[in-house]
Amino acid sequence: MNEDEVEGVAIANLIGTDESSVVGWVYRWNTGALAVMWDVNGPQRVARCQPDLSDTEKREIDFDGLAHIVAKDSGKD
């Protein structure tokens, strides 16, 4: 990574509730920050990370919140 530019690298896949689909990725930026990038379907409920993240990393991306996302087409608000 070039230290003069903000760049990120994917460090984990976000696995959907079907336990097989990758619904997003966790990126670590060269600033040290973590961020979530979703697939083309946008935010979806997440079952787990692969590889697993540390508890600190999970808190930084609010993994508990990701596990409780309500699908857009579920009809729930």
Buried (B, 14 or more C-beta within 10 A) or exposed (E): EEEEEEEBEEBBBBBBBEEEBEBBBBBBEBEEEBEBEBBEEEBBBBBBBEEEBEEEBBEBBEBEEBEEBEBEEEEEE
